[in-house]
Amino acid sequence: MAETNKKQNKLVNYFNSSIEELKKVKWPTRNEAINHTILVILICIFMALFLGALDTGLTHLVEWMIALKK
């Protein structure tokens, strides 16, 4: 029974510590969250376009090199 109480106490302590730490967090304002979300979306779009263009360019380069071999 004492073993169960120790496990429960550890679990309760863990959740209490987690709640205390979450109270210390500086949460972003609504505008900060919106701005950061927009920034992340724009970076993702830019990277997708960049990597797509790079992939297309390298594909054409490899196809051109293969065509030279024939």
CYANA upper distance limits for C-alpha pairs under 8 A (distance plus 0.5 A):
  1 MET  CA      5 ASN  CA      6.98
  2 ALA  CA      6 LYS  CA      6.75
  3 GLU  CA      7 LYS  CA      6.87
  4 THR  CA      8 GLN  CA      6.61
  5 ASN  CA      9 ASN  CA      6.40
  6 LYS  CA     10 LYS  CA      6.62
  7 LYS  CA     11 LEU  CA      6.72
  8 GLN  CA     12 VAL  CA      6.50
  9 ASN  CA     13 ASN  CA      6.38
 10 LYS  CA     14 TYR  CA      6.52
 11 LEU  CA     15 PHE  CA      6.84
 12 VAL  CA     16 ASN  CA      6.59
 13 ASN  CA     17 SER  CA      6.46
 14 TYR  CA     18 SER  CA      6.61
 15 PHE  CA     19 ILE  CA      6.65
 16 ASN  CA     20 GLU  CA      6.76
 17 SER  CA     21 GLU  CA      6.68
 18 SER  CA     22 LEU  CA      6.67
 19 ILE  CA     23 LYS  CA      6.87
 20 GLU  CA     24 LYS  CA      7.33
 21 GLU  CA     25 VAL  CA      7.30
 28 PRO  CA     32 GLU  CA      6.17
 28 PRO  CA     33 ALA  CA      6.43
 29 THR  CA     33 ALA  CA      6.69
 30 ARG  CA     34 ILE  CA      6.70
 31 ASN  CA     35 ASN  CA      6.56
 32 GLU  CA     36 HIS  CA      6.55
 33 ALA  CA     37 THR  CA      6.55
 34 ILE  CA     38 ILE  CA      6.68
 35 ASN  CA     39 LEU  CA      6.65
 36 HIS  CA     40 VAL  CA      6.65
 37 THR  CA     41 ILE  CA      6.73
 38 ILE  CA     42 LEU  CA      6.64
 39 LEU  CA     43 ILE  CA      6.64
 40 VAL  CA     44 CYS  CA      6.64
 41 ILE  CA     45 ILE  CA      6.70
 42 LEU  CA     46 PHE  CA      6.59
 43 ILE  CA     47 MET  CA      6.55
 44 CYS  CA     48 ALA  CA      6.56
 45 ILE  CA     49 LEU  CA      6.69
 46 PHE  CA     50 PHE  CA      6.52
 47 MET  CA     51 LEU  CA      6.40
 48 ALA  CA     52 GLY  CA      6.39
 49 LEU  CA     53 ALA  CA      6.54
 50 PHE  CA     54 LEU  CA      6.61
 51 LEU  CA     55 ASP  CA      6.47
 52 GLY  CA     56 THR  CA      6.62
 53 ALA  CA     57 GLY  CA      6.53
 54 LEU  CA     58 LEU  CA      6.59
 55 ASP  CA     59 THR  CA      6.51
 56 THR  CA     60 HIS  CA      6.73
 57 GLY  CA     61 LEU  CA      6.69
 58 LEU  CA     62 VAL  CA      6.63
 59 THR  CA     63 GLU  CA      6.64
 60 HIS  CA     64 TRP  CA      6.49
 61 LEU  CA     65 MET  CA      6.66
 62 VAL  CA     66 ILE  CA      6.62
 63 GLU  CA     67 ALA  CA      6.63
 64 TRP  CA     68 LEU  CA      6.85
 65 MET  CA     69 LYS  CA      7.14
 66 ILE  CA     70 LYS  CA      7.38
